[in-house]
Amino acid sequence: EPLGWKTPERVAVGFMGDLFHPRVPREFIFQALDIAVQAHLEWGHLFLFLTKRVRRMRHLVTAYVEGGHVCSAGPFCREQHGGQGCPLPEGLLFGCSVESQEYAWRIGELLQVPGARWLSLEPLLGPLFLDRWFGLQPGNHWRECLCAEIDPEDRPCLVCDGRRWYGEKSGLRFVAVGCESGPGARDMNEDDVRRIRDLVVTAGVPFYYKQQRENGRVVHLPELDGQRWDQLPPLGVPTCAG
């Protein structure tokens, strides 16, 4: 269907399931990636993949790229480069879910997936301490902090206690946070959201605050400290990644 959509769209791929579940055949996953590559290169669609099976995602996406499938899927690549092993285009974003500190290890696997990446902290069920994944801990290669670029008033960094440095970039295109919904949904602590927001913004990564429960109902795009956080990757002009 996306191959027939001529207006660029953001496409959430199987968010009520898991494309990278062990029962989903490798061939089916490769076909889905083929369609995403074609649809992005032809029409500029942005595809968001999301999984909890991040290790399988890493292995299969790596095999897809190393097998030369990107050029086979995209006629534009073939015309421009003769099928010379292009990397994945920026219009395919691979993400994983992390709902608690117990599963923060998934981020390390995610950062090894080829291509663009994003992080879903939904449902957020407790405090998350993600400094190591954003390069904000001692022992990293420190360089000048980007706070001055993020904050026109040049206030001190929210994470590094006023010191003007931070570590390597995380390599994430954006981070989304949201509460649990449905019957028996558990509450999400807004202070936990605030701590993640401060970390993500300081690291120069777009932040998307999807939803929170207020007075027993789910509010989409709620305000946090008087501001809505709806920073999503833009729908850009389709470009070959090679």
C-alpha positions, 0 to 999 in steps of 0.5 A: 500500500505505501507504494501507492501513497504519493504524499509523504507519510509517517508509517508505524510498522506493525506497532500492535505486534512485532515484526521481529518476533521469532515466528516471523520469517526472515524472508517476510521481514526482508520483503517489508524492508524492500517495500519501505526502501522503495516507498521512501526513495520514491515518495519520501515516506518515513517508516518507524520500526519498533521491537522488543526483540532488538537482537534479532532486529540487529542481526537481520537488518545487518544481514539485509544491508550486507547482502546488498538488498538496499540497492536491489529494493530501490530502483533509484539506487540502481540508476545512481550507483549501479547497485553498489551496496548502498546503506539504508536510507534515513527514511527507515528508523529502527527502534526498541522499547524500554519500559524499565531499567531492567531492559535498558540493555536493549539500547546497547543492542539498538545502537549497533543496528545499521541505519537511523535509530529511535527509542520508545520509552513506553510504557514508562513503568519506573525511573530510567537512568540512561546517562551511559547511553547518551555519553553523559558519564565520566570516562567518555571522550568529553568535548564541548557541550551543545547546551549553548546551541540548544538554549539561546539563553546559554544557561548551564547544562541540565545534566552535567551540573553546569560543566560545559561538556558532554560525551559522544552523541547517542546516534538516536534520531528521537526519543518517545515517552508515554504512559501505559493505557487500557484497563489496569494501566499503571501510573507514570511518574512525571518526575521520571519523564522530566529527568529523561526530557532533561537528559535527551534535550541536553544531548541534542536529541529530539523529544516526543512526549506522547501521552500521560494519564490525567484524572483517570484519562489518557491525554495525548501530547500533554504539557510538561513544564508548560510546553508540549514536546512533539519533536518528530523526524521531519518528512524530508526529500527522499535521497539515496543513502549511497 
